[in-house]
Amino acid sequence: MQAMPIAHQAEQPAVGSTSSMTGYPAAVLCWLLSAGVYIAAKWVAPEMPPWGLCFWRLTLAFAILLPIVHRHHDAMIGLLRSRALEIVVVGAIGLTLCQGMIYHGLNDTDATTAGIIMALSPVMTMVLARFVLGEPLGLWKSLGALVALAGMMVIVAHGNLTALLQLRFNPGELWIVGSAFCWGLYTVLLRRSKFGIELLPMVVLLLGAGALVALPFHLWELFNDERSAMNVNGFLALAYVAGPGGALMYYLYNRSVETLGASRASMLLYLQTVFVAVLAYLLLGEGLHDYDLVGAAFIVAGIVLATVLKPKPSPARVA
């Protein structure tokens, strides 16, 4: 969030059943904490501006994690010297824009709907990987992307065909769609960049880069947004999104990748959508709309088509 963890690196094999048993609880807790970020951001949206929440979350999470990766500081400094601009661009897309758009969107839509739309991110990543990395898409992935896209359209149009035809959409949901796109693009760029250092130190560098890019947006808010004054609710929300929902979440995701491998750890992302819906119901009194259910069904079908079904291998020819 990003509101989500921020690195998808090369697949790493799990190192045994015992490690896997510790990896799954770490991954589940990671996505539960990530879901809580949606709840905190929605709760404080009337009182705290989105770019302020984004800037302080990234800055505080960076400050908390920086001492933990002290053994990697030399490698991090070396990478900054050689590829600083690239790190800033990737961090801006995956952290600043992705999170800022989510927080903007939560001004005009509920957390449950935001969580469902963000489930599109892996499908968007597959499509973007086709154009940026040249990875094959294939029939099932293409069909899955189209079905998931249909689900997203149902949600942003609130199931209203007339609104869909007249391009009348809820601005909050459009912000969330933009965030999902940024997350997919970020994932692809990170995969292409191959920065070559371990996951958690890379996360810390990207957090710092994201905070740097978010700063001018926050300064603009300080002069123009009436919600810029921090109050008790803002401090509580910020404490959560920077601590348990920020630094701890990123650390747990790193641990789950180490033990489960990147693919399995990332696939558990879909738990976040469930956790957001449950927490939003319990803490914010939100419910599922009919269009959320229909859109979610399309998105789930698209994910199954894109990630589960595989093309049958061509039969070997007999010489």
N, C-alpha and C positions, 0 to 999 in steps of 0.2 A: 503496500500500500502502500501497494505497495502497499499504503496499507497492507502491503504484502512483502515477504522476503525478496531479496534482490539479486540472487545469482543463480544462473543455470549453467553450470560448466559441464565439462565432459563427464560422461558416465563413469562412476566409480563403483566397483563391485562391493557388495556387502561382505563383511569379514567374518561371517559365521552367524549361527542361530542366536547365540547369546547377544551379540552386538545388535542383531535385528530386533530382538526383544526390547532392547533399550532405545533403538531408533524409532520405533513406532510410537511409543508414548511421547517422545520428544517432538515428533512431527505433529501428533494430534494436539498437544498443548500449544505448539507453535501456531497452528491455524485457529485454535480457540482464542489465543491472545490477539491474533490478527483480526479476527471477527470483532473483538471488543473495541478495536480502533474505530470501526464504523459506528458503533453505539456511542462512544465518547464524542466523536466528531458531530454526530447528529444531535446529541444532547446539548452541546455547547454552541451549535451553529448560530442561534439568535444572538449570542453574546460575544463571540470571538471570531474575527475574520479568518477566512481560509488560508491566506498566505502567511499570516502570523502563526497559525497552528502548524503549518508545513515547516516554516523556518525553524521554529523552536523545537519541534520534534526532531528534525534532522540534526540540529546543532547539539542538543542534549544527548541524543543517542550516540553521536560521534564522540562527544566528550567522555561518555561512560565506557565505550568500547576501546578507545584509543590506548589506554594503559594495558588492556588485556592482550593486545597484539604487539607488545613492546619488543618481542624477539624479532619481529618482522619490520621494524622501523627502517632499517637500512635498505631493505628491498623496496619498501614503499616509497622512500625518498628517491631511490634510483629510478623507479617507474615514473614518478612525478616529473623528474628532470627530463626524461626522454619522451613522455607521452601525455603531458599535462592537459593539453587542449582536448585530446581524445577522451580522457577521463572526465573532464568537465562536461563535454557534450553528452556522453552516455549517462552520467549522473543527472544532468538536467532533464533528459527525456524520461528516465526510469524512476526518478525520485521527485524532483521538483514538479514537473508538469503532471506526472501521473497522480501524485498525492494531492497537489493543489486542485486539480480537476475534480477529484473525488470530493474534497471538502466543499468546493463550489457547488457541485451537484447536490450535495446533501442539504443545501439551503432550500431546494425546491422538490425534492423527492425523498422517499423514506429509505431507511437503511436496508430493509428487506429487498426492495427493488434494486438498489445499488449492488448488493451482494450477488443477486441473480445475474445482472448484466456483466459483472466482472468475471463470471464463470466463462464468458466468451474468450477470455484472454488466451488460453492455450490454442484455440482454433484460429484466432487472429495471428498468433505466432507462426502456426503452420503455413498460413497463406503468405505472410510477409517473408518467411524463410524461402519460399519459392522464388520471389522476385529479388530479394537481396542476396541470398546465398546460393540460389540456383538449385535448391533441394527439390527433388521430385514431389509433386503433390498427389497425383494418382486419382483414380475415379472415386474411391470411397472418401478420401479426404476432401475432394472437391464437393461431393454431395453433402458431406457432413458440414462443411463451411456454409453452404447455401441454406441448409435446414436451420443451422444455428443462427444465421443472419435473419431468417424469417422470424425466429423466436424473438430476437432483439427488436425487430420492427414492430411486432405485436406489443411488446412492452412499452416502447417509447411512444407508440400511438395510442396506448391504453385500450387496445383492442377495438379501436374505432376505425373502420375502413374509410369513412369519409375524411377523417383527420389524416389518415395515411395518404390518400390520394391528393389531398390539398397540402401535404407537407406541413401539417400543424403538429408539432411535437412539443412535449414537455422539456423546457430547457435544462432542467436538472438531470433528466435521463440522458440528454445529449452530452452533457459534461461527463457523465460516467462512461458513455460509449467512447468519448475521446480519451479518457483515462485508460480504458482497456486497450485501445489502439496504441497508446504510448507504451504501455507495459509490453505488448507484443513486439513493438519496434525495439524497445530497450533490450529485450531478451535476445533478439536476433543480432543486434549490434554487439552485445556482450559476447555472444557466441563467435562472431566474426573476428572480434578484436584479439582474443586469445592473449590476455594480458600476462599470463604466465606466473602469477603468484597465487598463494593459497586463498581459499574462499573468504574467510573472515577478514583478513587484511584488505582484500579487495572491496568488501562491503564497507569497511571504515573509510577508505579513500572515496568511494562513491557517496557516502553520507556527507563527507566534508564538501565534496564538489556540489552536491545537491543543495546544501545549506548556503553555500556561496552564491549560487544562482537565485535562490529564493529570497536572499536579503533585499535586493532592490524592489521586489514585489511587496515585501513586508513594509519597507520604508514608505512606499507609495500609499499603503493602507493607513499607516500612522498619520498621514496628513489628510486623508480623504475618507476614511471609514469611521463611522460613528461608534462602531463596536470595538475600536482599537484599545480601549481601556480594559486591562485585565481585572477580572473579579475572582471570587472564590471558585465558582464553577469552572472558570477558565483554567485556574491553577490546578484544580483536581483533574480535569480532562488532560491537560498537558503532562501532568505527572504520570498519568497512565500511558498515554501514547508514546512518551519518550522512554519510560522505564519498562514495565511489563510488556506493553504493546510495541516497543521499539527495540531497545538494546537486547532485552532478554529474548524477544521473538527471533531476532536475527541470529543470536547465538544458538538457539534451539534448532533453527533451520539448518545452520551449519553442521550441527551434530547429527541431525537426521540424514543429511546428504552423505556424511562420512560413513555412516553405518548401513544405510539402505541403498545408496546410489542415487544419483540426481533424478533419474526418471521416476523411480518409485516414490521418492520424497515429494517430487513436484505433483504427481498424480493425486496425492492426498490433498492438494489445494481445494478440491471440490468439497471437502468437509467444511471449508470456510463459509460457503453459501448456506449450508445447513445451520451452522453455528450462528451466523448473522440472523437468520430467520427466527431461531429459537430465542436468542438474546433480545432481539427487537420486540418480540412478543412479550417476554417476561419483564423487560426493563423499560420499554418505551410504549407498550400497549399497542404495537402495530399488528396488523393482520395481513394475510395474503389476499390480494385482489384476484378476481377471475383472470384478468389479463396476465398477472404474474404467473399463475399456474399454467396457463396455456403457453406463454412464452417460455417458461422453464421446461415444459415438456418438449418443445421444439429444440431448445438448447441441449438438453440431455440426449435427445435422439441424434442431434448433430455430433455431439462429443463421441457417442458410441460409434457412429459411422466413421468418424475421422480417426479414432484411436484404437478401436477394438477390432473392427473388421479388416482383414488383410486380403489383398489380391491373391488368388490361387497361383502357385508357381506353374510356369509352363512346363508340360511334360518333356522329359529329355528325349531327344531324337536318337533313334537307333541308327548307327552308321551302316 
